[in-house]
Amino acid sequence: MDYRSMVNPTYLTAKTTLFMLAGAGDEDAKKMIELLGTKNEL
């Protein structure tokens, strides 16, 4: 798990929301994930 998730619950909430939006088909969320280089390790 990403160390930021362990120490910052706000980061974990934002990351989870971003992946939920991407999973629902939101193109902006998909682009944001790609630009940030974030991995879904939840």
mmCIF entry with sequence, helices, sheets and N, C-alpha, C, O atoms, coordinates in Angstrom:
data_MODEL
# 
_entry.id   MODEL 
# 
_entity.id                         1 
_entity.type                       polymer 
_entity.pdbx_number_of_molecules   1 
# 
_entity_poly.entity_id                      1 
_entity_poly.type                           'polypeptide(L)' 
_entity_poly.nstd_linkage                   no 
_entity_poly.nstd_monomer                   no 
_entity_poly.pdbx_seq_one_letter_code       MDYRSMVNPTYLTAKTTLFMLAGAGDEDAKKMIELLGTKNEL 
_entity_poly.pdbx_seq_one_letter_code_can   MDYRSMVNPTYLTAKTTLFMLAGAGDEDAKKMIELLGTKNEL 
_entity_poly.pdbx_strand_id                 A 
# 
loop_
_entity_poly_seq.entity_id 
_entity_poly_seq.num 
_entity_poly_seq.mon_id 
_entity_poly_seq.hetero 
1 1  MET n 
1 2  ASP n 
1 3  TYR n 
1 4  ARG n 
1 5  SER n 
1 6  MET n 
1 7  VAL n 
1 8  ASN n 
1 9  PRO n 
1 10 THR n 
1 11 TYR n 
1 12 LEU n 
1 13 THR n 
1 14 ALA n 
1 15 LYS n 
1 16 THR n 
1 17 THR n 
1 18 LEU n 
1 19 PHE n 
1 20 MET n 
1 21 LEU n 
1 22 ALA n 
1 23 GLY n 
1 24 ALA n 
1 25 GLY n 
1 26 ASP n 
1 27 GLU n 
1 28 ASP n 
1 29 ALA n 
1 30 LYS n 
1 31 LYS n 
1 32 MET n 
1 33 ILE n 
1 34 GLU n 
1 35 LEU n 
1 36 LEU n 
1 37 GLY n 
1 38 THR n 
1 39 LYS n 
1 40 ASN n 
1 41 GLU n 
1 42 LEU n 
# 
_struct_asym.id          A 
_struct_asym.entity_id   1 
# 
loop_
_struct_conf.conf_type_id 
_struct_conf.id 
_struct_conf.pdbx_PDB_helix_id 
_struct_conf.beg_label_comp_id 
_struct_conf.beg_label_asym_id 
_struct_conf.beg_label_seq_id 
_struct_conf.pdbx_beg_PDB_ins_code 
_struct_conf.end_label_comp_id 
_struct_conf.end_label_asym_id 
_struct_conf.end_label_seq_id 
_struct_conf.pdbx_end_PDB_ins_code 
_struct_conf.beg_auth_comp_id 
_struct_conf.beg_auth_asym_id 
_struct_conf.beg_auth_seq_id 
_struct_conf.end_auth_comp_id 
_struct_conf.end_auth_asym_id 
_struct_conf.end_auth_seq_id 
_struct_conf.pdbx_PDB_helix_class 
_struct_conf.details 
_struct_conf.pdbx_PDB_helix_length 
HELX_P HELX_P1 AA1 TYR A 3  ? VAL A 7  ? TYR A 3  VAL A 7  1 ? 5  
HELX_P HELX_P2 AA2 PRO A 9  ? GLY A 23 ? PRO A 9  GLY A 23 1 ? 15 
HELX_P HELX_P3 AA3 GLU A 27 ? LEU A 36 ? GLU A 27 LEU A 36 1 ? 10 
# 
_struct_conf_type.id          HELX_P 
_struct_conf_type.criteria    ? 
_struct_conf_type.reference   ? 
# 
loop_
_atom_site.group_PDB 
_atom_site.id 
_atom_site.type_symbol 
_atom_site.label_atom_id 
_atom_site.label_alt_id 
_atom_site.label_comp_id 
_atom_site.label_asym_id 
_atom_site.label_entity_id 
_atom_site.label_seq_id 
_atom_site.pdbx_PDB_ins_code 
_atom_site.Cartn_x 
_atom_site.Cartn_y 
_atom_site.Cartn_z 
_atom_site.occupancy 
_atom_site.B_iso_or_equiv 
_atom_site.pdbx_formal_charge 
_atom_site.auth_seq_id 
_atom_site.auth_comp_id 
_atom_site.auth_asym_id 
_atom_site.auth_atom_id 
_atom_site.pdbx_PDB_model_num 
ATOM 1   N N  . MET A 1 1  ? 0.845   -1.183 0.000   1.00 0.00 ? 1  MET A N  1 
ATOM 2   C CA . MET A 1 1  ? 0.000   0.000  0.000   1.00 0.00 ? 1  MET A CA 1 
ATOM 3   C C  . MET A 1 1  ? 0.884   1.238  0.000   1.00 0.00 ? 1  MET A C  1 
ATOM 4   O O  . MET A 1 1  ? 1.971   1.250  0.577   1.00 0.00 ? 1  MET A O  1 
ATOM 5   N N  . ASP A 1 2  ? 0.400   2.253  -0.648  1.00 0.00 ? 2  ASP A N  1 
ATOM 6   C CA . ASP A 1 2  ? 1.095   3.530  -0.735  1.00 0.00 ? 2  ASP A CA 1 
ATOM 7   C C  . ASP A 1 2  ? 1.245   4.133  0.667   1.00 0.00 ? 2  ASP A C  1 
ATOM 8   O O  . ASP A 1 2  ? 0.274   4.189  1.421   1.00 0.00 ? 2  ASP A O  1 
ATOM 9   N N  . TYR A 1 3  ? 2.446   4.579  1.019   1.00 0.00 ? 3  TYR A N  1 
ATOM 10  C CA . TYR A 1 3  ? 2.691   5.127  2.357   1.00 0.00 ? 3  TYR A CA 1 
ATOM 11  C C  . TYR A 1 3  ? 1.814   6.336  2.647   1.00 0.00 ? 3  TYR A C  1 
ATOM 12  O O  . TYR A 1 3  ? 1.465   6.573  3.804   1.00 0.00 ? 3  TYR A O  1 
ATOM 13  N N  . ARG A 1 4  ? 1.443   7.123  1.608   1.00 0.00 ? 4  ARG A N  1 
ATOM 14  C CA . ARG A 1 4  ? 0.583   8.287  1.831   1.00 0.00 ? 4  ARG A CA 1 
ATOM 15  C C  . ARG A 1 4  ? -0.792  7.862  2.318   1.00 0.00 ? 4  ARG A C  1 
ATOM 16  O O  . ARG A 1 4  ? -1.419  8.578  3.099   1.00 0.00 ? 4  ARG A O  1 
ATOM 17  N N  . SER A 1 5  ? -1.271  6.703  1.869   1.00 0.00 ? 5  SER A N  1 
ATOM 18  C CA . SER A 1 5  ? -2.571  6.196  2.292   1.00 0.00 ? 5  SER A CA 1 
ATOM 19  C C  . SER A 1 5  ? -2.571  5.837  3.763   1.00 0.00 ? 5  SER A C  1 
ATOM 20  O O  . SER A 1 5  ? -3.580  6.001  4.449   1.00 0.00 ? 5  SER A O  1 
ATOM 21  N N  . MET A 1 6  ? -1.446  5.350  4.247   1.00 0.00 ? 6  MET A N  1 
ATOM 22  C CA . MET A 1 6  ? -1.368  4.916  5.634   1.00 0.00 ? 6  MET A CA 1 
ATOM 23  C C  . MET A 1 6  ? -1.365  6.094  6.604   1.00 0.00 ? 6  MET A C  1 
ATOM 24  O O  . MET A 1 6  ? -1.852  5.964  7.727   1.00 0.00 ? 6  MET A O  1 
ATOM 25  N N  . VAL A 1 7  ? -0.831  7.225  6.197   1.00 0.00 ? 7  VAL A N  1 
ATOM 26  C CA . VAL A 1 7  ? -0.709  8.353  7.114   1.00 0.00 ? 7  VAL A CA 1 
ATOM 27  C C  . VAL A 1 7  ? -1.699  9.476  6.825   1.00 0.00 ? 7  VAL A C  1 
ATOM 28  O O  . VAL A 1 7  ? -1.816  10.404 7.626   1.00 0.00 ? 7  VAL A O  1 
ATOM 29  N N  . ASN A 1 8  ? -2.404  9.417  5.717   1.00 0.00 ? 8  ASN A N  1 
ATOM 30  C CA . ASN A 1 8  ? -3.300  10.493 5.343   1.00 0.00 ? 8  ASN A CA 1 
ATOM 31  C C  . ASN A 1 8  ? -4.643  9.932  4.859   1.00 0.00 ? 8  ASN A C  1 
ATOM 32  O O  . ASN A 1 8  ? -4.767  9.547  3.697   1.00 0.00 ? 8  ASN A O  1 
ATOM 33  N N  . PRO A 1 9  ? -5.640  9.883  5.736   1.00 0.00 ? 9  PRO A N  1 
ATOM 34  C CA . PRO A 1 9  ? -6.934  9.323  5.336   1.00 0.00 ? 9  PRO A CA 1 
ATOM 35  C C  . PRO A 1 9  ? -7.615  10.134 4.227   1.00 0.00 ? 9  PRO A C  1 
ATOM 36  O O  . PRO A 1 9  ? -8.409  9.582  3.465   1.00 0.00 ? 9  PRO A O  1 
ATOM 37  N N  . THR A 1 10 ? -7.319  11.417 4.129   1.00 0.00 ? 10 THR A N  1 
ATOM 38  C CA . THR A 1 10 ? -7.903  12.233 3.068   1.00 0.00 ? 10 THR A CA 1 
ATOM 39  C C  . THR A 1 10 ? -7.383  11.780 1.710   1.00 0.00 ? 10 THR A C  1 
ATOM 40  O O  . THR A 1 10 ? -8.140  11.713 0.741   1.00 0.00 ? 10 THR A O  1 
ATOM 41  N N  . TYR A 1 11 ? -6.087  11.468 1.639   1.00 0.00 ? 11 TYR A N  1 
ATOM 42  C CA . TYR A 1 11 ? -5.496  10.970 0.400   1.00 0.00 ? 11 TYR A CA 1 
ATOM 43  C C  . TYR A 1 11 ? -6.151  9.653  -0.001  1.00 0.00 ? 11 TYR A C  1 
ATOM 44  O O  . TYR A 1 11 ? -6.474  9.453  -1.172  1.00 0.00 ? 11 TYR A O  1 
ATOM 45  N N  . LEU A 1 12 ? -6.345  8.764  0.948   1.00 0.00 ? 12 LEU A N  1 
ATOM 46  C CA . LEU A 1 12 ? -6.957  7.468  0.658   1.00 0.00 ? 12 LEU A CA 1 
ATOM 47  C C  . LEU A 1 12 ? -8.376  7.650  0.129   1.00 0.00 ? 12 LEU A C  1 
ATOM 48  O O  . LEU A 1 12 ? -8.781  6.964  -0.810  1.00 0.00 ? 12 LEU A O  1 
ATOM 49  N N  . THR A 1 13 ? -9.131  8.566  0.721   1.00 0.00 ? 13 THR A N  1 
ATOM 50  C CA . THR A 1 13 ? -10.498 8.828  0.274   1.00 0.00 ? 13 THR A CA 1 
ATOM 51  C C  . THR A 1 13 ? -10.508 9.385  -1.146  1.00 0.00 ? 13 THR A C  1 
ATOM 52  O O  . THR A 1 13 ? -11.310 8.959  -1.977  1.00 0.00 ? 13 THR A O  1 
ATOM 53  N N  . ALA A 1 14 ? -9.618  10.336 -1.422  1.00 0.00 ? 14 ALA A N  1 
ATOM 54  C CA . ALA A 1 14 ? -9.555  10.926 -2.757  1.00 0.00 ? 14 ALA A CA 1 
ATOM 55  C C  . ALA A 1 14 ? -9.147  9.885  -3.797  1.00 0.00 ? 14 ALA A C  1 
ATOM 56  O O  . ALA A 1 14 ? -9.713  9.838  -4.889  1.00 0.00 ? 14 ALA A O  1 
ATOM 57  N N  . LYS A 1 15 ? -8.175  9.062  -3.460  1.00 0.00 ? 15 LYS A N  1 
ATOM 58  C CA . LYS A 1 15 ? -7.698  8.028  -4.382  1.00 0.00 ? 15 LYS A CA 1 
ATOM 59  C C  . LYS A 1 15 ? -8.816  7.016  -4.664  1.00 0.00 ? 15 LYS A C  1 
ATOM 60  O O  . LYS A 1 15 ? -9.026  6.625  -5.813  1.00 0.00 ? 15 LYS A O  1 
ATOM 61  N N  . THR A 1 16 ? -9.516  6.603  -3.636  1.00 0.00 ? 16 THR A N  1 
ATOM 62  C CA . THR A 1 16 ? -10.608 5.653  -3.794  1.00 0.00 ? 16 THR A CA 1 
ATOM 63  C C  . THR A 1 16 ? -11.703 6.233  -4.677  1.00 0.00 ? 16 THR A C  1 
ATOM 64  O O  . THR A 1 16 ? -12.223 5.551  -5.559  1.00 0.00 ? 16 THR A O  1 
ATOM 65  N N  . THR A 1 17 ? -12.051 7.490  -4.438  1.00 0.00 ? 17 THR A N  1 
ATOM 66  C CA . THR A 1 17 ? -13.083 8.149  -5.229  1.00 0.00 ? 17 THR A CA 1 
ATOM 67  C C  . THR A 1 17 ? -12.668 8.245  -6.692  1.00 0.00 ? 17 THR A C  1 
ATOM 68  O O  . THR A 1 17 ? -13.483 8.020  -7.587  1.00 0.00 ? 17 THR A O  1 
ATOM 69  N N  . LEU A 1 18 ? -11.429 8.573  -6.931  1.00 0.00 ? 18 LEU A N  1 
ATOM 70  C CA . LEU A 1 18 ? -10.925 8.679  -8.298  1.00 0.00 ? 18 LEU A CA 1 
ATOM 71  C C  . LEU A 1 18 ? -11.062 7.347  -9.026  1.00 0.00 ? 18 LEU A C  1 
ATOM 72  O O  . LEU A 1 18 ? -11.485 7.317  -10.181 1.00 0.00 ? 18 LEU A O  1 
ATOM 73  N N  . PHE A 1 19 ? -10.710 6.247  -8.367  1.00 0.00 ? 19 PHE A N  1 
ATOM 74  C CA . PHE A 1 19 ? -10.820 4.934  -9.009  1.00 0.00 ? 19 PHE A CA 1 
ATOM 75  C C  . PHE A 1 19 ? -12.271 4.496  -9.175  1.00 0.00 ? 19 PHE A C  1 
ATOM 76  O O  . PHE A 1 19 ? -12.598 3.794  -10.132 1.00 0.00 ? 19 PHE A O  1 
ATOM 77  N N  . MET A 1 20 ? -13.138 4.899  -8.259  1.00 0.00 ? 20 MET A N  1 
ATOM 78  C CA . MET A 1 20 ? -14.569 4.580  -8.411  1.00 0.00 ? 20 MET A CA 1 
ATOM 79  C C  . MET A 1 20 ? -15.152 5.321  -9.615  1.00 0.00 ? 20 MET A C  1 
ATOM 80  O O  . MET A 1 20 ? -15.912 4.751  -10.397 1.00 0.00 ? 20 MET A O  1 
ATOM 81  N N  . LEU A 1 21 ? -14.788 6.597  -9.752  1.00 0.00 ? 21 LEU A N  1 
ATOM 82  C CA . LEU A 1 21 ? -15.261 7.367  -10.902 1.00 0.00 ? 21 LEU A CA 1 
ATOM 83  C C  . LEU A 1 21 ? -14.745 6.778  -12.212 1.00 0.00 ? 21 LEU A C  1 
ATOM 84  O O  . LEU A 1 21 ? -15.490 6.679  -13.188 1.00 0.00 ? 21 LEU A O  1 
ATOM 85  N N  . ALA A 1 22 ? -13.486 6.394  -12.234 1.00 0.00 ? 22 ALA A N  1 
ATOM 86  C CA . ALA A 1 22 ? -12.917 5.776  -13.432 1.00 0.00 ? 22 ALA A CA 1 
ATOM 87  C C  . ALA A 1 22 ? -13.629 4.465  -13.761 1.00 0.00 ? 22 ALA A C  1 
ATOM 88  O O  . ALA A 1 22 ? -13.901 4.163  -14.923 1.00 0.00 ? 22 ALA A O  1 
ATOM 89  N N  . GLY A 1 23 ? -13.924 3.699  -12.722 1.00 0.00 ? 23 GLY A N  1 
ATOM 90  C CA . GLY A 1 23 ? -14.636 2.441  -12.921 1.00 0.00 ? 23 GLY A CA 1 
ATOM 91  C C  . GLY A 1 23 ? -16.043 2.631  -13.454 1.00 0.00 ? 23 GLY A C  1 
ATOM 92  O O  . GLY A 1 23 ? -16.594 1.753  -14.119 1.00 0.00 ? 23 GLY A O  1 
ATOM 93  N N  . ALA A 1 24 ? -16.623 3.797  -13.153 1.00 0.00 ? 24 ALA A N  1 
ATOM 94  C CA . ALA A 1 24 ? -17.967 4.101  -13.639 1.00 0.00 ? 24 ALA A CA 1 
ATOM 95  C C  . ALA A 1 24 ? -17.938 4.697  -15.043 1.00 0.00 ? 24 ALA A C  1 
ATOM 96  O O  . ALA A 1 24 ? -18.982 5.009  -15.616 1.00 0.00 ? 24 ALA A O  1 
ATOM 97  N N  . GLY A 1 25 ? -16.720 4.854  -15.597 1.00 0.00 ? 25 GLY A N  1 
ATOM 98  C CA . GLY A 1 25 ? -16.617 5.317  -16.965 1.00 0.00 ? 25 GLY A CA 1 
ATOM 99  C C  . GLY A 1 25 ? -16.291 6.792  -17.134 1.00 0.00 ? 25 GLY A C  1 
ATOM 100 O O  . GLY A 1 25 ? -16.342 7.304  -18.253 1.00 0.00 ? 25 GLY A O  1 
ATOM 101 N N  . ASP A 1 26 ? -15.961 7.479  -16.068 1.00 0.00 ? 26 ASP A N  1 
ATOM 102 C CA . ASP A 1 26 ? -15.629 8.903  -16.158 1.00 0.00 ? 26 ASP A CA 1 
ATOM 103 C C  . ASP A 1 26 ? -14.269 9.085  -16.841 1.00 0.00 ? 26 ASP A C  1 
ATOM 104 O O  . ASP A 1 26 ? -13.239 8.659  -16.318 1.00 0.00 ? 26 ASP A O  1 
ATOM 105 N N  . GLU A 1 27 ? -14.282 9.720  -18.011 1.00 0.00 ? 27 GLU A N  1 
ATOM 106 C CA . GLU A 1 27 ? -13.058 9.876  -18.800 1.00 0.00 ? 27 GLU A CA 1 
ATOM 107 C C  . GLU A 1 27 ? -12.045 10.804 -18.119 1.00 0.00 ? 27 GLU A C  1 
ATOM 108 O O  . GLU A 1 27 ? -10.838 10.583 -18.220 1.00 0.00 ? 27 GLU A O  1 
ATOM 109 N N  . ASP A 1 28 ? -12.528 11.836 -17.429 1.00 0.00 ? 28 ASP A N  1 
ATOM 110 C CA . ASP A 1 28 ? -11.615 12.748 -16.732 1.00 0.00 ? 28 ASP A CA 1 
ATOM 111 C C  . ASP A 1 28 ? -10.868 12.026 -15.612 1.00 0.00 ? 28 ASP A C  1 
ATOM 112 O O  . ASP A 1 28 ? -9.676  12.259 -15.409 1.00 0.00 ? 28 ASP A O  1 
ATOM 113 N N  . ALA A 1 29 ? -11.557 11.160 -14.895 1.00 0.00 ? 29 ALA A N  1 
ATOM 114 C CA . ALA A 1 29 ? -10.909 10.397 -13.828 1.00 0.00 ? 29 ALA A CA 1 
ATOM 115 C C  . ALA A 1 29 ? -9.852  9.461  -14.400 1.00 0.00 ? 29 ALA A C  1 
ATOM 116 O O  . ALA A 1 29 ? -8.778  9.303  -13.819 1.00 0.00 ? 29 ALA A O  1 
ATOM 117 N N  . LYS A 1 30 ? -10.152 8.847  -15.530 1.00 0.00 ? 30 LYS A N  1 
ATOM 118 C CA . LYS A 1 30 ? -9.181  7.957  -16.176 1.00 0.00 ? 30 LYS A CA 1 
ATOM 119 C C  . LYS A 1 30 ? -7.930  8.723  -16.596 1.00 0.00 ? 30 LYS A C  1 
ATOM 120 O O  . LYS A 1 30 ? -6.812  8.235  -16.431 1.00 0.00 ? 30 LYS A O  1 
ATOM 121 N N  . LYS A 1 31 ? -8.122  9.914  -17.135 1.00 0.00 ? 31 LYS A N  1 
ATOM 122 C CA . LYS A 1 31 ? -6.984  10.747 -17.536 1.00 0.00 ? 31 LYS A CA 1 
ATOM 123 C C  . LYS A 1 31 ? -6.162  11.162 -16.318 1.00 0.00 ? 31 LYS A C  1 
ATOM 124 O O  . LYS A 1 31 ? -4.932  11.169 -16.366 1.00 0.00 ? 31 LYS A O  1 
ATOM 125 N N  . MET A 1 32 ? -6.847  11.508 -15.224 1.00 0.00 ? 32 MET A N  1 
ATOM 126 C CA . MET A 1 32 ? -6.162  11.936 -14.007 1.00 0.00 ? 32 MET A CA 1 
ATOM 127 C C  . MET A 1 32 ? -5.304  10.804 -13.441 1.00 0.00 ? 32 MET A C  1 
ATOM 128 O O  . MET A 1 32 ? -4.175  11.038 -13.011 1.00 0.00 ? 32 MET A O  1 
ATOM 129 N N  . ILE A 1 33 ? -5.829  9.594  -13.439 1.00 0.00 ? 33 ILE A N  1 
ATOM 130 C CA . ILE A 1 33 ? -5.074  8.436  -12.956 1.00 0.00 ? 33 ILE A CA 1 
ATOM 131 C C  . ILE A 1 33 ? -3.820  8.234  -13.798 1.00 0.00 ? 33 ILE A C  1 
ATOM 132 O O  . ILE A 1 33 ? -2.735  7.979  -13.276 1.00 0.00 ? 33 ILE A O  1 
ATOM 133 N N  . GLU A 1 34 ? -3.993  8.355  -15.102 1.00 0.00 ? 34 GLU A N  1 
ATOM 134 C CA . GLU A 1 34 ? -2.856  8.184  -16.003 1.00 0.00 ? 34 GLU A CA 1 
ATOM 135 C C  . GLU A 1 34 ? -1.807  9.284  -15.784 1.00 0.00 ? 34 GLU A C  1 
ATOM 136 O O  . GLU A 1 34 ? -0.611  8.999  -15.726 1.00 0.00 ? 34 GLU A O  1 
ATOM 137 N N  . LEU A 1 35 ? -2.253  10.524 -15.666 1.00 0.00 ? 35 LEU A N  1 
ATOM 138 C CA . LEU A 1 35 ? -1.329  11.638 -15.471 1.00 0.00 ? 35 LEU A CA 1 
ATOM 139 C C  . LEU A 1 35 ? -0.579  11.560 -14.133 1.00 0.00 ? 35 LEU A C  1 
ATOM 140 O O  . LEU A 1 35 ? 0.599   11.908 -14.052 1.00 0.00 ? 35 LEU A O  1 
ATOM 141 N N  . LEU A 1 36 ? -1.267  11.107 -13.102 1.00 0.00 ? 36 LEU A N  1 
ATOM 142 C CA . LEU A 1 36 ? -0.650  11.006 -11.780 1.00 0.00 ? 36 LEU A CA 1 
ATOM 143 C C  . LEU A 1 36 ? 0.201   9.753  -11.617 1.00 0.00 ? 36 LEU A C  1 
ATOM 144 O O  . LEU A 1 36 ? 1.043   9.677  -10.723 1.00 0.00 ? 36 LEU A O  1 
ATOM 145 N N  . GLY A 1 37 ? -0.025  8.771  -12.485 1.00 0.00 ? 37 GLY A N  1 
ATOM 146 C CA . GLY A 1 37 ? 0.705   7.517  -12.375 1.00 0.00 ? 37 GLY A CA 1 
ATOM 147 C C  . GLY A 1 37 ? 0.304   6.733  -11.133 1.00 0.00 ? 37 GLY A C  1 
ATOM 148 O O  . GLY A 1 37 ? 1.115   6.017  -10.545 1.00 0.00 ? 37 GLY A O  1 
ATOM 149 N N  . THR A 1 38 ? -0.950  6.878  -10.747 1.00 0.00 ? 38 THR A N  1 
ATOM 150 C CA . THR A 1 38 ? -1.466  6.235  -9.539  1.00 0.00 ? 38 THR A CA 1 
ATOM 151 C C  . THR A 1 38 ? -1.855  4.793  -9.835  1.00 0.00 ? 38 THR A C  1 
ATOM 152 O O  . THR A 1 38 ? -2.405  4.499  -10.896 1.00 0.00 ? 38 THR A O  1 
ATOM 153 N N  . LYS A 1 39 ? -1.569  3.902  -8.905  1.00 0.00 ? 39 LYS A N  1 
ATOM 154 C CA . LYS A 1 39 ? -1.938  2.498  -9.051  1.00 0.00 ? 39 LYS A CA 1 
ATOM 155 C C  . LYS A 1 39 ? -3.035  2.149  -8.064  1.00 0.00 ? 39 LYS A C  1 
ATOM 156 O O  . LYS A 1 39 ? -3.071  2.671  -6.949  1.00 0.00 ? 39 LYS A O  1 
ATOM 157 N N  . ASN A 1 40 ? -3.915  1.279  -8.471  1.00 0.00 ? 40 ASN A N  1 
ATOM 158 C CA . ASN A 1 40 ? -5.010  0.849  -7.608  1.00 0.00 ? 40 ASN A CA 1 
ATOM 159 C C  . ASN A 1 40 ? -4.539  -0.325 -6.759  1.00 0.00 ? 40 ASN A C  1 
ATOM 160 O O  . ASN A 1 40 ? -4.538  -1.468 -7.214  1.00 0.00 ? 40 ASN A O  1 
ATOM 161 N N  . GLU A 1 41 ? -4.144  -0.039 -5.538  1.00 0.00 ? 41 GLU A N  1 
ATOM 162 C CA . GLU A 1 41 ? -3.661  -1.073 -4.629  1.00 0.00 ? 41 GLU A CA 1 
ATOM 163 C C  . GLU A 1 41 ? -4.570  -1.226 -3.421  1.00 0.00 ? 41 GLU A C  1 
ATOM 164 O O  . GLU A 1 41 ? -4.135  -1.672 -2.360  1.00 0.00 ? 41 GLU A O  1 
ATOM 165 N N  . LEU A 1 42 ? -5.833  -0.853 -3.584  1.00 0.00 ? 42 LEU A N  1 
ATOM 166 C CA . LEU A 1 42 ? -6.766  -0.908 -2.472  1.00 0.00 ? 42 LEU A CA 1 
ATOM 167 C C  . LEU A 1 42 ? -7.308  -2.297 -2.291  1.00 0.00 ? 42 LEU A C  1 
ATOM 168 O O  . LEU A 1 42 ? -8.116  -2.532 -1.392  1.00 0.00 ? 42 LEU A O  1 
# 
